[in-house]
Amino acid sequence: MSKIPIFLIAIAMNTMFTSCSADGQWTFGMTYHVHIINGFKNNSNPLKVHCRSKDDDLGEHKLGINGEISWHFKVRLDGSTLFYCDAKKGQHSKHFNAFDATVEGSKCDISSHCYWLLAEGGFYFSTDNFTWMKQFEW
């Protein structure tokens, strides 16, 4: 058996399991996990989070201090997977994309986990639940 067909099969399999879009990359077949954590220091007003996608409504959740909601899914074959959320805490409210395959798909590709910490200072993102990068303000 020639080495060339085996090489071509390996390239085809790699292409099949790594899908690309114009803006980003995600791994086809990988199960991604999204976590949203209440990082506020007081709970006088609970953090309310309502997340959904085109296909799924995850409902509204009230999170206490350090409370968390999480869900998992696989990216659609066409790469159009988008989960967006509305967060509200007292006077603060914000609409944000919790997972967009063209953005977080490549960021979360190694660990398969995307973490969002919502706190007084804003919205922070991590792939390891340890190293946080501020993404935006309330």
Backbone as JSON, one array per atom type, in Angstrom:
{
  "sequence": "MSKIPIFLIAIAMNTMFTSCSADGQWTFGMTYHVHIINGFKNNSNPLKVHCRSKDDDLGEHKLGINGEISWHFKVRLDGSTLFYCDAKKGQHSKHFNAFDATVEGSKCDISSHCYWLLAEGGFYFSTDNFTWMKQFEW",
  "N": [[0.85, -1.19, 0.0], [0.58, 2.17, -0.84], [2.26, 5.03, 0.57], [1.27, 7.55, 0.12], [-1.66, 7.58, -0.24], [-2.4, 6.97, 2.45], [-1.43, 9.21, 3.79], [-3.05, 11.18, 2.59], [-5.54, 10.35, 3.51], [-5.2, 10.81, 6.24], [-4.98, 13.63, 6.25], [-7.53, 14.28, 5.29], [-9.13, 13.27, 7.37], [-8.29, 14.92, 9.49], [-9.18, 17.39, 8.55], [-11.89, 16.88, 8.57], [-12.45, 16.72, 11.32], [-11.73, 19.19, 12.33], [-13.26, 22.13, 12.1], [-13.73, 25.1, 10.28], [-14.53, 28.57, 10.29], [-15.25, 31.78, 8.84], [-14.45, 33.56, 10.8], [-13.4, 32.16, 13.0], [-12.35, 29.14, 14.75], [-13.34, 25.86, 15.61], [-13.69, 22.7, 17.21], [-15.02, 20.03, 15.58], [-17.51, 17.93, 16.81], [-16.63, 18.07, 19.42], [-17.56, 18.38, 22.83], [-18.61, 21.23, 24.29], [-18.43, 23.2, 27.28], [-20.13, 25.57, 29.13], [-19.87, 27.92, 31.7], [-21.37, 30.03, 34.05], [-20.71, 32.26, 36.54], [-21.53, 33.66, 39.68], [-19.89, 36.32, 40.81], [-20.21, 38.35, 42.59], [-19.86, 40.16, 45.67], [-21.82, 40.49, 47.6], [-25.2, 39.5, 48.39], [-27.56, 40.91, 48.35], [-29.3, 41.58, 46.32], [-30.17, 39.03, 44.25], [-28.19, 37.59, 41.6], [-29.51, 37.45, 38.45], [-29.8, 35.37, 35.7], [-30.46, 34.69, 32.37], [-30.29, 32.49, 29.84], [-30.04, 31.5, 26.4], [-30.38, 29.91, 23.17], [-30.76, 29.71, 19.59], [-32.15, 27.36, 19.42], [-32.54, 26.41, 22.04], [-33.88, 27.24, 25.22], [-32.66, 28.08, 28.2], [-33.79, 28.99, 30.48], [-34.54, 31.22, 33.3], [-32.24, 31.87, 35.9], [-31.53, 32.24, 39.33], [-28.77, 33.27, 40.99], [-26.89, 32.69, 43.86], [-24.22, 33.97, 46.0], [-21.17, 33.03, 44.6], [-22.6, 31.18, 43.2], [-23.5, 29.08, 40.41], [-24.32, 28.48, 37.0], [-24.4, 26.02, 34.47], [-23.9, 24.49, 31.28], [-23.81, 22.13, 28.58], [-22.86, 21.28, 25.2], [-22.72, 20.56, 21.65], [-21.1, 22.05, 18.88], [-22.95, 23.26, 16.14], [-22.93, 21.8, 12.88], [-22.7, 23.69, 10.83], [-21.48, 25.72, 12.16], [-22.89, 27.73, 13.44], [-23.56, 27.99, 16.11], [-24.72, 29.73, 18.87], [-24.95, 30.98, 22.03], [-26.62, 33.19, 24.04], [-27.01, 35.59, 26.67], [-28.97, 37.24, 29.2], [-28.2, 39.26, 31.85], [-28.83, 40.31, 35.16], [-28.44, 42.37, 37.96], [-29.45, 44.0, 40.61], [-29.18, 47.37, 39.92], [-27.66, 46.91, 37.69], [-27.56, 45.65, 34.38], [-27.19, 43.53, 31.54], [-26.78, 42.36, 28.22], [-25.25, 39.65, 26.69], [-23.0, 37.63, 24.7], [-22.56, 34.39, 25.53], [-21.46, 32.13, 24.41], [-20.15, 31.98, 21.31], [-19.6, 30.28, 18.48], [-17.72, 31.14, 16.6], [-16.07, 32.75, 18.05], [-15.62, 32.1, 20.95], [-15.33, 29.41, 20.44], [-12.75, 28.82, 19.43], [-11.21, 29.87, 21.52], [-11.86, 28.26, 23.71], [-11.11, 25.79, 22.96], [-9.04, 24.02, 23.77], [-9.43, 23.24, 26.51], [-12.13, 22.79, 26.5], [-13.88, 24.13, 28.09], [-15.62, 27.08, 28.94], [-15.6, 29.87, 30.93], [-17.48, 32.3, 32.63], [-17.29, 35.01, 34.74], [-19.28, 37.0, 36.58], [-19.22, 40.07, 38.04], [-18.84, 42.84, 40.4], [-17.04, 44.55, 39.1], [-17.37, 44.0, 36.4], [-17.54, 41.85, 33.49], [-15.85, 38.85, 33.27], [-13.65, 36.58, 31.63], [-12.6, 33.18, 31.27], [-10.67, 30.23, 30.59], [-9.86, 28.35, 32.29], [-10.89, 28.68, 34.81], [-9.4, 30.1, 36.58], [-7.48, 31.97, 35.63], [-8.38, 35.09, 34.82], [-9.75, 37.29, 32.43], [-10.75, 40.54, 31.87], [-13.62, 41.32, 30.04], [-15.72, 43.1, 29.46], [-17.58, 45.97, 30.7], [-20.37, 46.45, 32.96]],
  "CA": [[0.0, 0.0, 0.0], [1.36, 3.39, -0.98], [2.22, 5.96, 1.7], [0.54, 8.76, -0.26], [-3.08, 7.51, 0.14], [-2.53, 7.05, 3.9], [-1.22, 10.62, 4.11], [-4.25, 11.9, 2.17], [-6.61, 9.97, 4.44], [-4.93, 11.53, 7.5], [-5.35, 15.04, 6.03], [-9.0, 14.35, 5.19], [-9.7, 13.08, 8.71], [-8.01, 16.13, 10.26], [-10.09, 18.41, 8.04], [-13.23, 16.53, 8.99], [-12.62, 16.96, 12.75], [-11.5, 20.59, 12.64], [-14.09, 22.94, 11.22], [-13.34, 26.51, 10.3], [-15.45, 29.57, 9.75], [-14.53, 32.97, 8.43], [-13.95, 34.29, 11.95], [-12.81, 31.37, 14.07], [-12.21, 27.71, 14.57], [-13.84, 25.03, 16.7], [-13.47, 21.29, 16.91], [-16.25, 19.31, 15.29], [-17.74, 16.78, 17.66], [-16.25, 18.34, 20.8], [-18.58, 18.88, 23.73], [-18.19, 22.45, 24.98], [-19.1, 23.46, 28.56], [-20.16, 26.99, 29.48], [-20.16, 28.14, 33.11], [-21.55, 31.43, 34.44], [-20.52, 32.26, 37.98], [-21.81, 34.91, 40.39], [-18.7, 36.78, 41.53], [-20.53, 39.5, 43.45], [-19.48, 39.94, 47.07], [-23.01, 40.47, 48.46], [-26.34, 38.88, 47.74], [-28.78, 41.64, 48.68], [-30.11, 41.32, 45.13], [-29.53, 37.9, 43.57], [-27.85, 37.72, 40.19], [-30.44, 36.71, 37.59], [-29.21, 35.09, 34.4], [-31.35, 33.96, 31.46], [-29.52, 32.17, 28.64], [-30.77, 30.78, 25.36], [-29.85, 29.86, 21.81], [-31.85, 29.63, 18.61], [-32.88, 26.11, 19.63], [-32.74, 26.05, 23.44], [-34.05, 28.28, 26.23], [-32.2, 27.47, 29.45], [-34.57, 29.54, 31.58], [-33.9, 32.2, 34.18], [-31.66, 31.3, 37.1], [-31.09, 33.17, 40.37], [-27.52, 32.73, 41.53], [-26.35, 33.25, 45.1], [-22.78, 34.23, 45.96], [-20.41, 31.9, 44.04], [-23.49, 30.26, 42.5], [-23.09, 28.84, 39.02], [-25.1, 27.66, 36.07], [-23.54, 25.51, 33.4], [-24.54, 23.61, 30.31], [-22.87, 21.62, 27.58], [-23.45, 21.14, 23.86], [-21.78, 20.44, 20.54], [-21.29, 23.1, 17.87], [-23.66, 22.83, 14.92], [-22.03, 21.53, 11.76], [-22.47, 24.93, 10.07], [-20.75, 26.68, 13.0], [-23.75, 28.86, 13.81], [-23.95, 27.9, 17.51], [-24.63, 30.97, 19.63], [-25.72, 31.09, 23.27], [-26.58, 34.56, 24.55], [-27.62, 35.69, 28.0], [-29.31, 38.51, 29.83], [-27.83, 39.21, 33.26], [-29.34, 41.46, 35.92], [-28.1, 42.39, 39.39], [-29.8, 45.34, 41.08], [-29.23, 48.38, 38.84], [-26.86, 46.44, 36.56], [-28.13, 44.68, 33.45], [-26.36, 43.42, 30.35], [-26.98, 41.28, 27.26], [-23.92, 39.27, 26.19], [-22.86, 36.31, 24.08], [-21.81, 33.49, 26.4], [-20.69, 31.26, 23.52], [-20.31, 32.13, 19.87], [-18.63, 29.32, 17.94], [-16.67, 31.83, 15.86], [-15.22, 33.48, 19.0], [-15.24, 31.24, 22.06], [-14.99, 28.08, 19.94], [-11.29, 28.67, 19.39], [-10.65, 30.18, 22.85], [-12.15, 27.17, 24.65], [-10.86, 24.55, 22.24], [-8.12, 23.1, 24.45], [-10.05, 22.68, 27.72], [-13.55, 22.62, 26.17], [-14.66, 24.86, 29.08], [-15.64, 28.53, 28.89], [-16.1, 30.37, 32.2], [-17.8, 33.72, 32.77], [-17.45, 35.49, 36.11], [-19.99, 38.28, 36.58], [-18.89, 40.67, 39.33], [-19.02, 44.29, 40.48], [-16.17, 45.22, 38.13], [-17.71, 43.69, 35.02], [-17.63, 40.47, 33.01], [-14.52, 38.29, 33.12], [-13.67, 35.33, 30.89], [-11.49, 32.27, 31.55], [-10.8, 28.86, 30.08], [-9.38, 27.43, 33.32], [-11.53, 29.05, 36.08], [-8.34, 30.62, 37.45], [-6.91, 33.15, 34.98], [-9.54, 35.84, 34.35], [-9.51, 38.47, 31.6], [-11.95, 41.36, 31.79], [-14.12, 41.45, 28.69], [-16.48, 44.34, 29.34], [-18.25, 46.54, 31.87], [-21.82, 46.33, 33.01]],
  "C": [[0.89, 1.24, 0.0], [1.2, 4.29, 0.23], [1.4, 7.2, 1.38], [-0.95, 8.65, 0.09], [-3.29, 7.59, 1.66], [-2.38, 8.5, 4.35], [-2.47, 11.44, 3.75], [-5.44, 11.59, 3.07], [-6.43, 10.72, 5.76], [-5.31, 13.0, 7.37], [-6.87, 15.18, 5.98], [-9.65, 14.19, 6.55], [-9.46, 14.31, 9.58], [-8.95, 17.25, 9.83], [-11.51, 18.14, 8.52], [-13.46, 16.89, 10.46], [-12.29, 18.38, 13.18], [-12.26, 21.41, 11.62], [-13.69, 24.39, 11.35], [-14.48, 27.36, 9.77], [-14.61, 30.76, 9.34], [-13.85, 33.65, 9.62], [-13.21, 33.46, 12.98], [-12.77, 29.9, 13.75], [-12.76, 27.01, 15.8], [-13.61, 23.6, 16.28], [-14.81, 20.59, 16.75], [-16.35, 18.1, 16.2], [-17.37, 16.99, 19.12], [-17.45, 18.82, 21.6], [-18.0, 20.07, 24.48], [-19.03, 22.63, 26.24], [-19.0, 24.95, 28.86], [-20.59, 27.1, 30.94], [-20.33, 29.64, 33.33], [-21.6, 31.46, 35.95], [-20.83, 33.64, 38.55], [-20.58, 35.27, 41.22], [-18.95, 37.98, 42.41], [-20.23, 39.14, 44.9], [-20.67, 39.96, 48.02], [-24.19, 39.91, 47.66], [-27.65, 39.58, 48.09], [-29.78, 41.57, 47.53], [-29.47, 40.14, 44.41], [-29.22, 38.23, 42.11], [-28.83, 36.85, 39.4], [-29.81, 36.58, 36.21], [-30.19, 34.24, 33.59], [-30.59, 33.75, 30.16], [-30.36, 31.34, 27.68], [-29.95, 30.75, 24.07], [-31.03, 29.87, 20.86], [-32.75, 28.43, 18.9], [-33.27, 25.82, 21.08], [-32.9, 27.29, 24.32], [-33.72, 27.62, 27.57], [-32.91, 28.02, 30.68], [-33.8, 30.55, 32.4], [-33.44, 31.51, 35.46], [-31.27, 32.43, 38.05], [-29.89, 32.56, 41.05], [-27.13, 33.46, 42.81], [-24.86, 33.5, 44.95], [-22.06, 32.94, 45.58], [-21.31, 30.86, 43.37], [-23.11, 30.17, 41.03], [-24.2, 28.13, 38.26], [-24.13, 27.18, 35.0], [-24.37, 24.61, 32.49], [-23.48, 23.16, 29.32], [-23.62, 21.33, 26.28], [-22.33, 20.88, 22.87], [-22.12, 21.53, 19.53], [-21.99, 22.5, 16.66], [-22.67, 22.69, 13.77], [-21.73, 22.79, 10.96], [-21.78, 26.01, 10.9], [-21.57, 27.84, 13.51], [-24.15, 28.85, 15.29], [-23.67, 29.21, 18.24], [-25.54, 30.86, 20.85], [-25.54, 32.51, 23.78], [-27.37, 34.63, 25.84], [-27.98, 37.12, 28.33], [-29.01, 38.35, 31.31], [-28.33, 40.48, 33.94], [-28.98, 41.28, 37.38], [-28.36, 43.81, 39.88], [-29.97, 46.3, 39.91], [-28.48, 47.94, 37.59], [-27.68, 45.5, 35.68], [-27.3, 44.7, 32.17], [-26.78, 42.2, 29.53], [-25.6, 40.93, 26.73], [-23.97, 37.88, 25.56], [-21.99, 35.46, 24.99], [-20.97, 32.52, 25.59], [-21.1, 31.51, 22.1], [-19.23, 31.25, 19.26], [-17.47, 30.0, 17.23], [-15.73, 32.6, 16.78], [-14.72, 32.53, 20.09], [-14.87, 29.82, 21.61], [-13.5, 27.84, 19.9], [-10.65, 28.95, 20.74], [-10.76, 28.98, 23.78], [-11.79, 25.81, 24.08], [-10.0, 23.56, 23.02], [-8.81, 22.44, 25.65], [-11.5, 22.27, 27.5], [-14.47, 23.33, 27.17], [-14.49, 26.36, 28.88], [-16.28, 29.02, 30.2], [-16.35, 31.87, 32.1], [-18.0, 34.02, 34.23], [-18.09, 36.87, 36.03], [-19.84, 38.87, 37.97], [-19.1, 42.18, 39.27], [-18.25, 45.02, 39.38], [-16.48, 44.94, 36.68], [-17.79, 42.21, 34.74], [-16.22, 39.98, 32.7], [-14.63, 36.91, 32.49], [-12.43, 34.51, 31.23], [-11.74, 30.94, 30.86], [-10.34, 27.85, 31.13], [-9.97, 27.72, 34.71], [-10.51, 29.57, 37.09], [-7.78, 31.94, 36.91], [-8.05, 33.9, 34.3], [-9.1, 37.06, 33.56], [-10.82, 39.26, 31.5], [-12.34, 41.56, 30.34], [-14.9, 42.74, 28.48], [-17.11, 44.73, 30.67], [-19.72, 46.17, 31.85], [-22.37, 47.42, 32.15]]
}
